[in-house]
């Protein structure tokens, strides 16, 4: 037979017990939450410190790499400064070769588009023009010459001066062997032809980097360069035509 329990304690005692239990439970929960937060905080702190350390190491590596790049750029700039005079010299020689070759082609073609009755005394190329002086026996010879020269593919416009009324001056001694060097010239009249070239030419100039560059001499010494390698071509003579 079960015993019958009769609670004779006042009701407020049970409420106090329940309140204590609730307080203990809340405190335990708060302690557990605080402990968990502390653990998480420590873990995050360690992770942050690790990342900061990695970032500092990467910054140092970047600084080292930047210094290396700057050094390489400086070395490259120094090499370019050494290469520049050589490159200028190579380009200058190429320009001289092109100029001399092309001017000779202009001379040869001008001599090809002429007339056998015409005798030249001078021929020169300057920039975008070619100028020629010569002698013709009569106006018909000069006209035939001009018709032929107009076919020269190197020129686009031709002008002539010197046909009659020119009066031949009295014969005088001239130190220029090209002036009046044949009997045919003395009985004709002089003329000048100026033609515009289809492709103008600019005489090469010495680059500034080569104007004071030393050149090696035979005795092993050096002296400053004073002139360009190569010279402008001269007009063809009677034997060249």
Order of alpha helices (4+ residues) and beta strands (2+ residues): alpha-beta-beta-alpha-beta-alpha-beta-beta-beta
